[in-house]
Structures are given as structure tokens and as C-alpha cells.
Amino acid sequence: MRQLGDGDSDGAETGQSVDDLGHPVPLAGRPHRVISLVPSLSEAIAATVPGALVGVTDWCTHPPDLQAVRIRGTKNPDLARICVLEPDLVVANQEENRKLDVERLRAAGVPVWVTRIDGIDEALISMERLFGEAFGVPTPAWLSRAKEVWASAPRGPSLRVVVPVWRDPWLIVGSDTYGHDLIERLGWVNLGGLVGRRYPRTTAEEILALEPDVVLLPDEPYPFSASDGPEALAPLRCLPFPGRSLSWYGPAMVEARGVLEGLGREAR
């Protein structure tokens, strides 16, 4: 699913602020008109710098009362509308957004800060840099709390899990992903990590052959439900859960551990 390439800029040598890929981000001061192309970052910005967001994607659902212009999706943002909004910063993510869209925005003179987040530690560092360097604000309380929540050792027995993220074709959470790191931090075994990197393509039959203790079915990005998913994986134990707990970095990290550990207790 990764869309943007590794950093290939020498911006770090110029003394300018640089994003997670090393690209310089020209900021005249604290940004006041911000567009987020990532749902989890929209929630984080709304919680930390209220009123700064002027544009978000159609998938930005948190906080529920978020008021901002919708600029379509993460993979097909309305670039013309973004430019009309005259943002002084657009925030994107290496995995969620396309390199082409970032390049076109930069070519139009729009500063873009691209985050790279493949694990918990990376998420904590990336967001602390974003708010400290780009926004010039202290570390938010929710970020400090997230550090505390995920610093503790695993609790309870291990589980062997598979986490699909799409169906037809079946895609599962593999290694080198944020979700994989969360699963491993819980002391569980992500069998998808044995299948491949990122989000390997597989089949229902191959998932059955992995013999997981439980299959965790998120409600996003594919809307798995009690009637969509478990019937194809019987007789495996399947548990639905809010996908935000596994894939959203930001304030969702504070509650995510409790949600996932609750699933673990239910699976046992």
C-alpha cells in the first residue's frame, strides 16, 4: 500500500524544517490554514491545534464534530480545491497518499509535510516532530499518555492472529506495518508477518491453513461485519473490532491497547 518513496532530498543540510522523508518544508511561521490528507492525523491536529484545519478527506471521521471542507479521498484528493483553500501547510503520509499528488501540490507552491509511520515508536517521534517543529506547540497531553500506554510490557498469554484488511482479493496485515508492530507489542504473533511484508495478498484457504487462534476483522478499510467475512473463514474464530484501534496513530493510540487487549481476553 505504500505510495511515496524514501526521502531523496538533501533538505536536512539546508537548515530548514524537513519532513519525515527529509524534504524541506518552507514555513513562514506557525500554520493557521492546514489541510490533512490522513484521517488519523486530522484527529491529531484537531485535538492539538483546534481551528487550524480548513480541509480534510471524506474519510476523516474523528472527532465526530470536525468542521472542514471535504477534499475527496486519500488517494484522489481534489488538488484544485486544495489550492483554492490556500493552505499554509498540507499534512500527508507516505503510505496513505500518492507521491504524484504531493509533487503536484509542491509544484503549485503548497508546503507539504509527509509523515512516515511504520510502528509505534516511529508514530510517537513523527507526531512529536510535527507538532513541535511545524506547529511550534508543546507535546500534547494525549501524545504523552500514548507513550505511557505503549511503554508497558505485554500482559496475558500470547495469541496467534491474522488480520485481514480487504476482501476479494484478501489482503492481510503483514510485517513492516504499524498494525504489525501493535500486534507484536501486545505479545501476540501476527501470522500475516510470516506471509509477507506490508499487506500481502492471500486467500481464505491460505488463512485457514495458518491455523490462527483468532481472526480479527476490522470495520475499515474494508467493512467486515458479522455477516461479511466470518462465513468465508469458518470454522475459525472471528472477532469484529473497530479498525481505528489498529491503524490510526494519534489520539486513538491512547485507547487502542485496551480495545485490543479486550479482544484478546474474549478470544481466550
C-alpha positions in Angstrom: 0.0 0.0 0.0 3.0 2.3 0.4 2.8 5.1 -2.2 5.6 7.6 -1.5 9.3 6.8 -2.0 12.0 7.1 0.6 13.4 10.6 1.2 15.7 11.7 -1.6 16.3 15.3 -0.6 19.2 17.0 1.0 16.9 19.4 2.7 18.2 18.4 6.1 21.5 20.1 5.2 19.9 23.4 4.4 18.8 24.3 8.0 15.1 24.3 7.0 12.5 22.2 8.7 12.2 18.9 7.0 9.5 16.2 7.0 10.0 12.5 7.8 11.4 11.9 4.3 14.0 14.6 4.6 12.2 17.0 2.2 12.4 20.7 3.2 9.1 22.3 4.2 9.1 26.1 3.7 7.0 27.6 6.5 6.8 31.3 7.2 5.5 30.7 10.7 3.0 28.7 12.6 0.5 27.3 10.1 -3.1 28.5 10.6 -4.7 27.1 7.5 -4.0 23.4 7.4 -5.3 20.6 5.2 -4.8 17.0 6.3 -4.9 14.1 3.8 -4.8 11.4 6.6 -7.8 10.6 8.9 -5.6 9.8 12.0 -3.6 13.0 11.5 -6.7 15.0 11.1 -7.9 13.8 14.5 -4.4 14.5 16.0 -4.3 18.1 14.6 -7.9 18.8 15.6 -7.1 17.7 19.2 -3.8 19.7 19.4 -4.4 22.8 17.3 -8.1 23.5 17.4 -9.4 25.5 14.5 -6.3 25.0 12.3 -7.9 22.5 9.9 -9.6 24.0 6.8 -9.7 20.9 4.7 -9.8 17.1 5.3 -10.6 13.9 3.4 -14.0 12.3 3.1 -12.7 9.6 5.4 -11.8 11.9 8.3 -14.5 10.9 10.8 -12.9 11.9 14.1 -13.6 14.0 16.0 -17.3 13.5 15.1 -17.9 17.3 15.1 -15.0 18.0 12.8 -15.9 21.0 10.6 -13.7 21.4 7.5 -14.1 21.4 3.7 -14.0 17.8 2.3 -11.5 17.3 -0.5 -12.3 13.7 -1.5 -10.2 10.7 -0.5 -6.6 10.0 0.5 -5.7 8.5 -3.0 -7.7 11.0 -5.1 -7.7 14.4 -3.3 -9.2 17.3 -5.2 -5.9 19.3 -5.8 -7.7 22.2 -7.4 -9.9 22.6 -4.4 -7.0 22.3 -2.0 -5.2 25.2 -3.8 -8.4 27.3 -3.7 -8.4 26.9 0.1 -4.9 28.5 0.2 -3.4 26.3 2.9 -0.1 27.3 4.5 0.5 23.6 5.2 -0.7 20.2 3.9 0.0 17.1 6.0 0.3 13.8 4.3 1.6 10.3 4.9 4.0 8.1 2.9 1.7 5.1 2.9 -1.7 6.8 2.7 -1.1 9.3 0.0 0.3 9.3 -3.6 3.7 10.7 -4.4 2.3 12.3 -7.5 -0.3 14.3 -5.5 2.4 15.5 -3.1 4.6 16.6 -6.0 1.8 18.4 -7.8 1.0 20.4 -4.6 4.6 21.3 -4.1 4.9 22.4 -7.7 1.9 24.7 -7.1 3.7 26.3 -4.2 1.9 24.5 -1.3 4.1 23.4 1.6 3.6 19.7 2.3 4.8 17.8 5.3 4.9 14.0 4.7 5.0 11.7 7.7 6.4 8.1 7.7 4.9 5.9 10.3 5.5 2.1 10.3 5.4 1.4 14.1 4.6 2.8 17.5 7.9 4.4 18.2 8.0 5.9 14.8 4.5 7.3 15.3 5.4 8.9 18.6 8.5 10.5 17.2 6.9 11.6 14.0 4.0 13.3 15.6 6.2 15.0 18.3 8.3 16.4 15.4 5.2 17.5 13.5 3.7 19.5 16.4 7.0 20.8 17.8 8.7 21.8 14.6 5.8 22.6 12.2 3.3 23.9 14.6 5.6 25.1 17.4 3.4 23.8 20.2 4.4 21.7 23.2 3.9 17.9 23.2 0.2 17.4 23.6 -1.2 15.5 26.6 -2.7 12.7 24.5 0.7 12.0 23.0 2.4 11.9 26.4 -0.3 9.5 27.5 0.1 7.3 24.4 3.8 7.0 25.3 2.9 5.7 28.7 0.3 3.3 27.5 2.6 1.6 25.0 5.7 1.6 27.2 4.5 -1.2 29.4 5.3 -4.9 28.8 2.8 -7.4 27.2 0.1 -8.6 29.6 -1.5 -12.0 29.3 -0.8 -15.1 27.2 0.1 -14.8 23.5 -2.3 -15.3 20.6 -1.7 -16.3 17.0 -3.7 -13.8 14.9 -4.5 -12.9 11.3 -5.9 -9.5 10.5 -7.5 -9.1 7.0 -7.8 -5.5 5.7 -9.6 -6.3 2.4 -11.6 -9.0 0.7 -11.8 -10.0 -3.0 -8.8 -10.1 -3.1 -8.0 -10.9 0.5 -5.2 -8.7 1.9 -3.8 -9.1 5.4 -1.6 -7.1 7.7 2.0 -8.2 7.1 5.3 -7.3 8.5 6.8 -3.7 8.4 3.5 -2.1 9.2 2.1 0.0 12.0 -0.6 -2.7 12.7 2.1 -5.4 12.8 4.0 -3.5 15.5 0.9 -3.0 17.6 0.2 -6.8 17.5 3.7 -7.7 18.4 3.8 -5.1 21.2 0.8 -7.0 22.8 2.9 -10.1 22.9 0.9 -11.8 20.1 2.1 -13.4 16.9 1.0 -11.8 13.7 0.9 -14.7 11.3 0.5 -12.3 8.4 4.1 -11.3 9.1 5.1 -14.8 8.1 3.2 -14.4 4.8 4.9 -11.3 3.6 5.7 -7.6 4.0 3.3 -4.8 4.1 -0.2 -6.1 3.1 0.4 -9.5 1.3 -2.3 -10.9 -1.0 -3.7 -14.2 0.1 -6.9 -16.4 0.0 -9.4 -17.6 2.5 -7.9 -21.1 2.1 -4.5 -19.9 3.0 -5.8 -18.0 6.0 -7.4 -21.3 7.2 -4.1 -23.1 6.7 -2.3 -20.7 9.0 -4.4 -22.0 11.9 -4.7 -18.8 13.9 -6.2 -18.7 17.3 -8.4 -15.9 16.1 -9.0 -13.8 13.0 -9.6 -10.1 13.8 -11.9 -8.4 11.4 -11.7 -4.6 11.3 -14.6 -2.4 10.1 -12.2 -0.4 7.9 -10.8 -0.1 5.3 -13.0 -3.0 4.3 -16.2 -3.0 6.3 -16.1 -6.5 7.7 -19.1 -7.5 9.8 -20.8 -10.5 11.4 -22.3 -11.3 8.0 -19.3 -10.4 5.8 -16.1 -12.2 6.5 -16.7 -14.9 9.1 -18.8 -17.1 6.7 -15.7 -17.4 4.4 -13.4 -18.4 7.2 -15.4 -21.0 9.1 -14.6 -22.7 11.4 -12.0 -20.2 12.5 -12.9 -17.9 15.4 -13.6 -14.4 14.1 -13.9 -11.3 16.1 -15.0 -7.9 14.7 -13.4 -4.8 16.1 -13.0 -1.1 15.3 -10.2 -0.9 12.7 -9.3 2.6 14.1 -7.7 0.8 17.0 -5.2 -1.0 14.8 -4.5 1.6 12.1 -5.0 5.1 13.5 -2.0 6.7 15.1 -2.8 9.8 17.1 -5.2 10.1 20.0 -6.6 6.7 19.0 -3.4 5.2 20.4 -4.4 6.0 23.9 -7.5 3.7 23.8 -6.2 1.2 21.3 -4.3 -1.0 23.7 -7.3 -1.5 25.9 -9.5 -2.3 23.0 -7.1 -4.9 21.5 -6.4 -6.5 24.9 -10.1 -6.8 25.4 -10.3 -8.7 22.1 -7.5 -11.0 23.4 -9.5 -11.8 26.6 -12.6 -12.5 24.5 -10.6 -14.8 22.2 -9.3 -16.9 25.1 
